[in-house]
């Protein structure tokens, strides 16, 4: 069997991530635990840099996909820039050894204190998403006596053909400014104080399986860039976002070089640097969620495998009805039965998988695959559940990237009501 995670294999019936047995990791770190492969992330990053080698480009890893400091430091050492959407993500990048000069700040609702934090840190560019935000950045930069580099995120009204919750390039979405309004907005930006008009940005959605919509969006953006240049507004970079999908079940995403080929062809011979913001395609199939079967329950209509991970640990199935492959960590001779894999949360939507054929018993370990992106970063403490541990494996080494939370961690900062 081939797994969507390239560094995952079976050896003598046991699942191995790189050279670490998952059963051994469960014994050492407990469950639920997120496990990530450094080799898989490094290979994915290398595939991007190779595909972009013919042009001037900067890869800005989308921190929202997986913001663990060990993951960020790995990408920083590989030479990545970073795409952030909050002051907290900026703090994480800097703590992990990333350079502020290689950071782009996206997001539709940046707070004033976050804008000040980013200006003072000296980030590469603000991807501005409204006139109000543009004026706020100008005002705050003026007050600091600094120049803030800006780019407008334009909305090209291109259908990304993905899940509606992660489609971001239609005119009905909250993101960006209408591309038809952008020319006048750039002229306005050029007139405001304390701003350096630096680039243009566009991102049409996530989990993209077809390069055609991205190429269509690029054509619209490049046409606007050339029109701006004719008017004397010359940009130094073009940010075309990220969004390349991965295989969760039976998807057939294009290879990284095939996905990027239309963009590389369009950028060859141009003066601007191409920025890209990959996230899921770098880390999604570099990680899994390791969990243990607590009990098997026979309902009136179906059977349930109740595990110690839940929707608070991995929200994607409950949020998007997303599919994640489930594998028993150690093979056995049991007959497979059909189960819904569910957690202990008090919600009917608390499930990790539906109708899966599994040969398991109470106490067995199972691995939820393709969980390296939008797993831990979307987790919560619902039902007062401490969040999972995180581990980064590198060959035979297993690095504890995040300690498991405790109940005391959850209550830190809270106070009971004093007696009247």
C-alpha angles and dihedrals in degrees: 000000000000117000126210087235104075095205093052119097143151120250118183089342095308126111114242126191105202100318097330122101110226091218089058091049090052090051091050102039105021127223147326093038134154113226122197132191117225091195093056093049092047092050092049092050090048091052090056094048091048092050090050097043094108094061140042105267143157122206110212108191111223101240093198090071094065121346102181110140093232090055092046093048090051091055092043089056089050089057100257128158118214138237111210134183102189145030088250091059090050090053090050093051092051093045089053093054098261120147119246088213088068096049127106117194114216131172139104098243112042112170121230092246090051091051090051090048091052094046092050091047090053101236121191098243147343113229097215118207105185144021089248091056092047091054091046092052090049092049095047094045090050090052090052094046090238137122115238118206111222141187127182117237102223125203107222095188093236121152107234092195094227137113109313092235091060099037107106108165104074122103089243092060123097094235130100134345123289109271090226089062096043099090093061091042091056090051088052091049091052089057098049120094126249094020130116111200099222113160151329130258137201134173120174102184150298136276091033116179100178123060093204098085091049091050090049091051090047091054091054092047094047091050089055092046091054092048090051091050090053087055092051097260103122117187126206100204143028116208112200097177126224132264107141107156130227136213113270099155122340101339118133106210116185119255113265094252092049091049092050098040095090091050094046090050091052094047098048110111094015124120097223125093115239115231120196128186108205119173118147093039090057100046111010096087092034094074147050140186115241114208139164130232109244097183144335116238128194112212128188093264106016145010124251132209104204111204133183093248120078146174090288088062098042114017099174098090093049094039101042103012081245122181121234121178113241121209132182107239094218120033119230140175096256120124112253118246132187116259142169105227106222140167134225097260116126095243130096086222091063101112137124097193140359131218099359125164106230135165099213143132134193111295095026121129123236129188122220103209133213091031101130094102127056091359112101092018091061096042123117143188095246112159086019091282116160112235122255128267120253127218130186116205123205112180106305093343121099114196118198098230096176130011117232112263120247130215086250088059089055093053097043108123095020126111132197117239111271118240114269 
